[in-house]
Amino acid sequence: MTGTRTTSRAAAAAAARSAYVVRTFHRGSDKECEALAAHIGRGLVVEVVLRAGEEIPLRCRSRTDLTSDELFAAPGSALVRRGNTFADFLDRTGRVEAIWFASRTVRGPRPRRTG
């Protein structure tokens, strides 16, 4: 389920007092709502109301046969013609996520440890 935060109740520092006061912040109509998200380290969120979107079944498909060069190929490059770029997957499915586990390749002789 995906959701968008619409209302938050939080204990925020009151400007005129040296205490925390529980307030309700409404997203979109309350100017201080975005400030609450920015200073969350000084406040305590006690309740949040989410607006849920349409439930869309998702299919996870792992691909290990693509290189990062192909997946993130620049427009117009030869790799784009294969149809396996991030943009291609997004165009076909409407949603895409890439988790890239970068591997470190050592070329040439390894440095010697001293000591």
C-alpha positions as CSV (number, residue, x, y, z in Angstrom):
1,M,0.0,0.0,0.0
2,T,1.3,3.4,-0.8
3,G,0.3,6.4,1.2
4,T,0.6,10.2,1.6
5,R,0.7,11.8,4.9
6,T,-2.2,14.2,5.4
7,T,-2.3,15.0,9.1
8,S,0.3,14.7,11.8
9,R,-0.1,15.2,15.6
10,A,3.2,16.0,17.1
11,A,4.7,17.4,20.3
12,A,6.6,20.4,19.1
13,A,8.5,23.1,21.0
14,A,6.3,26.1,21.7
15,A,8.0,29.4,20.9
16,A,6.5,31.3,23.9
17,R,7.0,28.5,26.4
18,S,9.9,26.2,27.4
19,A,7.7,23.2,27.0
20,Y,6.4,20.9,24.3
21,V,2.8,21.2,23.2
22,V,0.8,18.6,21.2
23,R,-0.5,20.1,18.0
24,T,-2.2,18.9,14.9
25,F,-0.5,19.8,11.6
26,H,-2.5,19.6,8.3
27,R,-0.4,19.0,5.2
28,G,-1.2,21.5,2.5
29,S,-3.1,24.0,4.6
30,D,-0.7,24.4,7.6
31,K,2.4,26.4,6.8
32,E,4.3,24.9,9.7
33,C,3.7,21.3,8.5
34,E,6.8,21.2,6.3
35,A,8.9,22.8,9.1
36,L,7.9,20.0,11.4
37,A,9.4,17.5,8.9
38,A,12.6,19.5,8.7
39,H,13.1,19.7,12.5
40,I,11.8,16.2,13.5
41,G,14.8,15.8,15.8
42,R,13.3,18.4,18.2
43,G,9.7,17.0,18.0
44,L,7.9,13.8,18.7
45,V,5.3,12.6,16.3
46,V,2.5,10.9,18.2
47,E,0.0,10.2,15.5
48,V,-0.1,10.3,11.7
49,V,-3.1,9.9,9.3
50,L,-2.2,8.5,5.9
51,R,-4.3,8.7,2.7
52,A,-3.9,5.3,1.0
53,G,-3.7,5.1,-2.8
54,E,-5.1,2.4,-5.0
55,E,-3.8,-1.0,-4.3
56,I,-1.7,-2.1,-7.2
57,P,-0.2,-5.6,-7.3
58,L,3.5,-5.4,-7.9
59,R,5.8,-8.1,-9.3
60,C,9.4,-8.2,-8.2
61,R,11.8,-9.3,-10.9
62,S,15.5,-9.5,-10.3
63,R,17.9,-9.1,-13.2
64,T,21.5,-10.0,-12.8
65,D,22.3,-10.2,-16.5
66,L,22.6,-6.5,-17.1
67,T,25.6,-4.3,-16.5
68,S,25.3,-0.9,-14.9
69,D,26.6,0.5,-18.2
70,E,23.6,-1.0,-20.0
71,L,21.0,-0.2,-17.4
72,F,22.1,3.5,-17.0
73,A,23.2,4.0,-20.7
74,A,23.1,7.5,-22.0
75,P,20.4,8.3,-24.6
76,G,21.7,7.8,-28.1
77,S,24.4,5.3,-27.1
78,A,24.7,1.8,-28.8
79,L,23.5,0.1,-25.6
80,V,20.2,1.9,-25.7
81,R,19.2,-0.1,-28.8
82,R,19.0,-3.3,-26.7
83,G,15.9,-2.0,-24.8
84,N,17.3,-2.8,-21.3
85,T,17.8,0.7,-19.9
86,F,16.2,2.1,-16.8
87,A,14.1,4.4,-19.0
88,D,12.9,1.4,-21.1
89,F,11.8,-0.6,-18.0
90,L,10.0,2.5,-16.7
91,D,8.2,3.1,-20.0
92,R,7.1,-0.6,-20.1
93,T,5.9,-1.0,-16.6
94,G,5.3,2.4,-15.1
95,R,7.5,1.6,-12.0
96,V,11.0,0.5,-11.6
97,E,13.6,0.3,-8.9
98,A,17.3,-0.4,-9.2
99,I,19.5,-1.7,-6.4
100,W,23.0,-1.7,-7.5
101,F,25.6,-3.7,-5.6
102,A,28.8,-2.1,-6.8
103,S,31.7,-4.5,-6.9
104,R,35.3,-3.4,-6.6
105,T,37.6,-4.7,-9.3
106,V,41.2,-4.5,-8.6
107,R,43.3,-4.2,-11.7
108,G,47.0,-4.7,-11.8
109,P,49.1,-5.8,-8.8
110,R,47.8,-5.3,-5.4
111,P,49.6,-2.9,-3.1
112,R,52.0,-4.5,-0.7
113,R,51.3,-4.2,3.0
114,T,54.1,-2.9,5.0
115,G,54.7,-3.2,8.7
